[in-house]
């Protein structure tokens, strides 16, 4: 999902996830990954410093 330029989430990976989670929960996992990815991109592009 994160590396869309490398074909993103494959059908095989999605089907494998469905063996463990229902479609609603898989959608929630995907949304969580997308949200974390967005925050990481914002932090990197704004040169956000990690608090120490």
MODELLER restraints for C-alpha pairs under 7 A, 6 or more apart:
rsr = mdl.restraints
at = mdl.atoms
rsr.add(forms.Gaussian(group=physical.xy_distance, feature=features.Distance(at['CA:1:A'], at['CA:8:A']), mean=4.47, stdev=0.5))
rsr.add(forms.Gaussian(group=physical.xy_distance, feature=features.Distance(at['CA:1:A'], at['CA:9:A']), mean=4.84, stdev=0.5))
rsr.add(forms.Gaussian(group=physical.xy_distance, feature=features.Distance(at['CA:2:A'], at['CA:8:A']), mean=6.54, stdev=0.5))
rsr.add(forms.Gaussian(group=physical.xy_distance, feature=features.Distance(at['CA:2:A'], at['CA:37:A']), mean=6.94, stdev=0.5))
rsr.add(forms.Gaussian(group=physical.xy_distance, feature=features.Distance(at['CA:17:A'], at['CA:26:A']), mean=6.90, stdev=0.5))
